[in-house]
């Protein structure tokens, strides 16, 4: 047990040099990441405890990473919701009060492949959706000015109600600039920031440099990377992402409104399938909810009774909640399931409806484990 804690209780060691300036990866990165279309997913979901190192953080992109000269980069603030149009430089943002937010970030499509593997609903053969397993998430320390303070550079009119960040990654299947639409209360929440730093260093190109949005607790699409503009309006701002793709939907496609906060969920820090040696094992996992703090995680082996896992409280409003439990691994094939409950009473369901876009998977996961004779 001591060896396990020494390996996973603390963060991984940062390995400089693996992230190329063009947003690519070099060195041994292909051994540590699986290629998911144009994106990169850690091959194993061991993502640290208190934070995930930058070089182990998933990369979500639909094309080449935009390249910028920070000295010449600017951010346009515009729309009928501002008093005046403003073009801000990186120096302008750096001069604003700096806020640090510890938050997990997760793609809405994390677990998309489980709709097929667990839910028995094959993914569309012509789909361009990234076939994520469970590694499209990470925990980081983000820093930069609040979005509210950035908006104040242009001034807000009383009618301002919606905020739409715009990304620079224009070559994409959407055929329009990447953008989402935030209600004013979430946009001006003190923990919604324009992140300039990640884990104590300037953002790297593949993670949105020189500036990205961080919208904690909400699906990752709102945390737009490679910012080039922010539109403020008295009315909803249309876009393919906000109006078509990132929506809550019934299995028949009926629209149930925008996908915003992550539902309660949990997953294990194990390969799929996991391969372990027989004997006493301590297993780690991650619970999280964008709706309320995690209060309980339970686990069970092979469909047996639920038992309570130990929670690791990271003392941050937007942190994930790591958990751990010990069990005696007998030779053979097994499944381990976990379910999380948050302070609002939300609990992971045993099953979930199919989503046409394969987003927001949060059903209980029967994680396969193969236990072999100890060497």
VEXBAKE-509486 format. One record per atom (N, C-alpha, C): z, x, y; residue in one letter. Coordinates in steps of 0.2 Angstrom, whole numbers, plus 5000, padded with zeros to 4 digits. Atoms other than C-alpha are relative to their C-alpha. Example, Ala and Ser with C-alpha at 12.3 -4.5 7.8 and 13.67 -1.06 7.14 Angstrom:
% residues 2
500050044994A503950624978A500050045006A499949964994S503650684995S500349965005S
//
This chain:
% residues 375
500050044994X500050005000X500050045006X500049964994X500350145012X499350035002X500649974999X498650215010X499549945003X500450054997X497850045014X500249995008X499850014993X498850025030X499850065005X500249944996X498450205036X499249995001X500750004999X496650165034X499849945004X500250064996X496549985042X500449985005X499550034995X498049955052X499850035007X500249974994X497350065066X499350005001X500750014999X495650065074X499650064997X500449955002X494250165067X499950065005X500249954995X493850335075X499449995003X500750014996X492450325088X499650064998X500449945001X491050435083X499450005005X500549994995X490050485098X499350024998X500749985001X488150505098X499649964995X500450055004X487650365086X499649955004X500350054996X487150255100X499550035004X500549974995X485450305107X499949975006X500150034993X485050275125X499549955000X500550065000X483650165121X500249944996X499750065003X484850045112X499950014992X500049995008X484350115094X500650034997X499449975003X485450195082X499750064996X500349945004X485250365074X500650034996X499549975004X486250485063X500149964994X499950035007X487050395048X500149925002X499950074998X486950225057X499749954995X500350045005X485750155044X500549994993X499550005005X487150185031X500649955002X499550044998X488350085041X499849935003X500350064997X487249945048X499449974995X500550035004X486149815039X499549975006X500550024996X484549775048X499949924999X500150075000X484449585052X499549985005X500650014995X482749555060X500050065005X500049944995X482849655076X500850015002X499249984998X484849655076X500350044994X499649965005X486149755067X500649974999X499450035002X487549695057X500450064996X499749955004X488949815050X500049984993X500150015007X488749835032X500649974996X499450035003X490549795028X500449975006X499650044994X491649675039X500750035001X499449974998X493049805041X499950025007X500149994993X493049795060X500650025004X499549984996X494649875065X500649945000X499550054999X496249785070X500149985007X499950024993X496649795088X499350005004X500650004997X494849835093X499550034995X500649975004X493149875085X499750055004X500349944996X492450045090X499349985002X500650024998X490850025100X499450024995X500549975004X489850125087X500049954993X499950045005X490449995074X499949925002X500150074997X490049835085X499349984998X500750035002X488649715079X499550015007X500550004994X487049725090X499549944999X500450065001X486149555093X499550015006X500550004995X484449565102X499449984996X500650035003X482749495100X499450045001X500649954999X481649645106X500350065002X499749934998X481849815114X500549995005X499550004995X483349845124X499850025007X500349984993X482949845143X500350065002X499849934998X483150015151X500149995008X499850014993X483950025169X500250075002X499749954996X484250155182X500649975003X499550044997X486050105186X500050015008X500049994993X485750175204X499649955003X500550044998X484350055206X500149924998X499950065002X485049905197X500349955005X499750054996X485349745206X500149934997X499850075002X486049565203X499949955005X500150054995X485349415212X500449944999X499650065000X486449275216X499749955004X500450054996X485549115221X500149934997X499950075002X485348925219X500349965006X499750044995X485848775229X500749995000X499350005001X487648805224X500350055004X499749954996X487848955235X499850005008X500150004993X487948975254X499550045002X500549964998X486749115255X499850044993X500349965006X485649215242X500250075002X499849945000X486349385239X499850054994X500249955005X485749545230X500550055000X499449955000X487249645224X499850064996X500149945003X487149825218X500650014995X499549985004X488149905204X500650025004X499449984996X489249985217X500449945003X499750064997X489549815225X500549974995X499650035006X490249755208X500650044999X499549955002X491249915205X500550005006X499650004995X492049885222X500549945000X499650065001X492749715217X500650024996X499449995005X494549705209X499850004993X500149995007X494449755191X500549964996X499650035005X495049645177X499950024993X500149985007X495349695159X500249944996X499950055005X495149565145X499950024993X500149985007X495449595127X499849934996X500350065003X494349475118X499650014994X500549995005X493449455102X499349965002X500750034999X491549415103X499649994994X500350025006X490549325090X499449965001X500650045000X488849265088X500149934997X500050075003X488649075085X499750004993X500450005007X487549115070X500450044995X499749965006X488849225061X500249964995X499950045006X488949165044X499449954998X500650045001X487249085045X499850004992X500349995007X486749145027X500549964995X499650045005X488249045020X499849935000X500350065001X487348885024X499649994993X500450005006X486248935009X500550024994X499649975006X487449044998X500649954998X499450055002X488948914999X499849935001X500150074999X488248755006X499449984997X500650025004X486648764995X499549975004X500550024995X485548735010X499550055002X500449944998X484048855010X499850015007X500249994994X483648935026X499249995000X500850014999X481848885033X499750074999X500349945002X480649015026X499650035007X500449974994X479749025043X500550015006X499550004995X481449035053X500050075003X499949944997X481649175066X500750025001X499349994999X483549155065X500250064997X499749945004X484549305061X500449984995X499650025005X485249295044X500650034999X499449965000X486949355048X500449984994X499450025005X488349365034X500649995004X499450014996X490049395042X500250055005X499849954995X489949545053X499750005007X500350014993X489149475069X500649985004X499450014995X490849485078X500350075001X499749944999X491949615085X500649995005X499550014995X493549635095X500050065005X500149944995X493449745111X500449985006X499650014993X494349775128X499450015005X500550014995X493149725142X500350015007X499750004993X493349765160X499450005005X500550014995X492449725176X500349945005X499750064995X492649595191X499949944997X500050075002X492949415188X499349975002X500650044998X491349305188X500249975007X499950044994X492249205202X500050055006X500049964994X492449355213X499350025002X500749984999X490549405210X499749945004X500350064997X490049225215X500249995007X499750004993X491149235231X499650055005X500449954996X489949375237X499549955003X500550054997X488749225240X500349945003X499750064997X489949095244X499849944996X500150065004X490148925234X500049945005X500050064996X489648765242X500449954996X499650045004X490748615238X499749964994X500450035005X489448535227X499950044994X500249965005X489248685216X500449984993X499750025006X489548635198X499850044994X500349975006X488548735186X499850075002X500249934999X488248925184X499650024994X500449975005X486849005174X499850075001X500149935000X486849185170X499350014997X500749995003X485049255167X500050084998X500149945003X484649405156X499350035001X500649964999X483349545158X499550004994X500449995006X482749535140X499449954999X500550055000X481149435144X499650004994X500450015006X480049475129X500449974994X499750035005X480749355117X499749934998X500350065002X480249195107X500149945004X499950054996X480949085120X499449995006X500550004995X479549135132X500249985007X499750014993X480749115147X500650055000X499449955000X482149225153X500649974996X499450025003X483749215143X500549975004X499550024995X484949105151X500449944996X499550055003X486448985147X500249965006X499750044994X487348855158X500749984999X499250015001X489248855161X500249955005X499750044995X490248725169X500550045005X499749964995X491148785185X500750024998X499349985001X492948785178X500050054995X500049945004X492448905164X499750065003X500349944996X491349015175X500550035004X499549974995X492849035187X500750014997X499449985003X494149055174X500250075001X499949934998X495049215178X499950054994X500249965005X494649285161X499250014998X500750005000X492749255163X499850065004X500149944996X492149425169X499350024999X500749965000X490549525173X500250074997X499749945003X490949665161X499650065001X500449934999X490449845166X500350054995X499749965004X491549925153X500249974993X499950025007X491849915134X500450054997X499549955003X493349995126X500150075004X499949954996X493650105141X499550045002X500649964997X491950175144X499449955002X500650054998X490350105153X499749974994X500450035005X489349985143X499550044998X500649975003X488050055132X499449965000X500650044999X486249995133X500049954995X500150055005X486249905117X500649945000X499550054999X487849805122X500049975007X500150044994X487149745139X500050045006X500049964994X487249895151X499449985005X499349984997X487449905165X500549945001X499550064998X488249725167X499849954995X500150065004X488449585155X500649955002X499550054999X489449425156X500550004993X499550025005X491049395145X500349935001X499850074999X491449215142X500549994994X499650005006X492949225130X500249944997X499950065004X493249105116X499449964999X500650045001X491449035118X499550044996X500549965004X489949075107X499750055004X500249944996X489249235111X499449995004X500650014996X487649165118X500149995008X499850014993X488549125134X500250075004X499949934998X489049315136X499450045001X500649974999X487349355142X500050075002X500049934999X486849535142X499450025005X500649974995X485749645154X499949955006X500050054995X486149525168X499550035006X500449994994X484849515182X500149955005X499950054995X485349355191X500549954997X499650055001X486549215192X499849945004X500150064996X486049045198X500649955000X499450055000X487348915204X499649945003X500350064998X486848735206X500549945000X499650065000X487548565209X499849964994X500350035006X486548505193X500050044994X500149975006X486448555175X499350045001X500549954999X485248705174X499650004993X500350005007X483948685160X499850064997X500349945004X483448815147X499949984993X500150015008X482848825129X500750014997X499349985003X484548905124X500549945001X499550054998X485648775133X499849934998X500350075001X484548615130X499849994993X500350015006X483848645113X500350044994X499849965006X484548785102X500850004999X499350005001X486448805105X500349935002X499750075000X486948625102X500449984994X499650035006X488148535091X499549944998X500450045003X487048435079X500249974994X499950035007X487148315065X499550024995X500549985005X486248355049X499349985001X500750034999X484748245054X499850025007X500249984994X484648335071X500349975006X499750034994X485548215082X500450045004X499749954996X486148305097X500749975002X499350024998X488048295100X500350045006X499849964995X488148405115X500050075000X500149925000X488148595120X500650034995X499549965004X489048715108X500350055005X499649964995X490448795118X500550054996X499549965003X492048855111X499950014992X500149995007X492048935093X500649954997X499650045004X492848815080X500550054996X499649965004X494348875070X499750034994X500349975006X493848995056X500450074998X499749945003X494349145045X499550034995X500449965004X493549275035X500350064998X499749945003X493949425024X499650065002X500349944999X493649605028X499850044993X500349975007X492749635011X499349995000X500750015002X491049665005X499849944997X500250065004X490049524998X499450024995X499350015002X490349524984X500450075000X499649954999X491849634985X500150034993X499949975007X492149764971X500750045001X499449974999X493949814969X500350034993X499749985006X494949914956X500649954998X499550055003X496249814945X500750035003X499449984998X498049824951X500249975007X499850034994X499049784967X499650015006X500549994994X497949754982X500349965006X499950034994X498249715000X499449995003X500650024997X496849625008X500149975007X500050014992X496449605027X499549955001X500550054997X495549465036X500149995007X500050014993X495149395053X500049925001X500050084998X495649215060X499950005007X500150014993X495049155076X499849935002X500250074997X494848995087X499950015007X500150014993X494148965104X500349945003X499750074998X495148805105X500750015001X499349994999X496948865103X500250064996X499849945004X497949015096X500149984992X499950015007X498049035077X500750004998X499350015001X499648975070X500250014992X499950005007X499348985051X499450024996X500549995005X498249065038X500250004993X499850005007X498349025020X499450034996X500549975005X497449105005X500149974993X499950015007X497149064987X499550034996X500449965005X496449144971X499749954995X500350045005X495249054960X500149935000X499950074999X495548884967X500749984998X499350025001X497448894964X500349985006X499650034994X498848844976X499950045006X500149964994X498748894994X500750045001X499449964998X499949034999X499950025007X500149984993X500349095017X499950075001X500249934999X499649255023X500450025006X499649974994X500549375036X499550005006X500450004994X499849355053X500250075004X499949954996X499649505065X499849985007X500050024993X499949455083X499850055005X500249954996X498949555095X500249995008X499850014994X499749475110X499550005006X500650014995X498149425119X499749934999X500250075001X497549255123X499349994997X500750015003X495749285117X499950054994X500049965006X496149405103X499949964993X499950035007X495749365085X500650024997X499449995004X497149355073X499950034993X500049975007X497149485059X500549974995X499550025005X498049435043X499950044994X500149965006X498449515027X500549964994X499650035005X499149465010X499950054994X500049965006X499549554993X499949964994X500150045006X498949504976X499950054994X500149955006X498849574958X499349984998X500750015002X496949594954X499950024993X500249995007X496549574936X499350004999X500749995001X494949624929X499649944999X500450065000X493549504930X499749985007X500350034994X492649394943X500449955003X499550054997X493649294955X499749985007X500150024993X493549204972X500650005004X499450014996X494749214986X499849965006X500250044995X494749084999X500650005005X499550004995X495649075016X499849945004X500150054995X495948935029X500550015005X499649994994X496548945046X500249945004X499850064996X497448825057X500250025007X499849984993X497648835076X500649955003X499450034997X499048775088X499849925002X500350074998X497948615092X500049964994X500050045006X498048565074X499350004996X500649995003X496248615070X500150044994X500049965006X496048675052X499350004997X500649995003X494548745043X499949944995X500250055005X493648605033X499850034993X500249985007X493348625014X499250015000X500850005000X491448595018X499849985007X500350024993X490348565033X499349974999X500650024999X488848475038X499550065001X500649964998X487148565038X499950005007X500250004993X486648625055X499350035000X500749985000X484748635058X499950075002X500149944997X484948795068X500550054996X499649955004X486248875056X500650035004X499549974996X487648895069X500749974999X499350035000X489548875070X500249994993X499750015007X489848895051X500850015001X499349995000X491748875049X500449974994X499750035006X492048795032X500450064996X499649955005X493248885019X499550034996X500549965004X492249025011X500350034994X499849975007X492449064992X499750075000X500349945000X492249244994X500150044993X500049985007X491749324977X500250075000X499649945001X492749474971X499950024993X500049975006X492349584956X500550054999X499549955001X493849674949X499950044994X500149965006X493549824938X500650044998X499449965003X494649934927X500150065005X499849944996X495650064937X499750064997X500349945002X494850234936X500650054999X
//
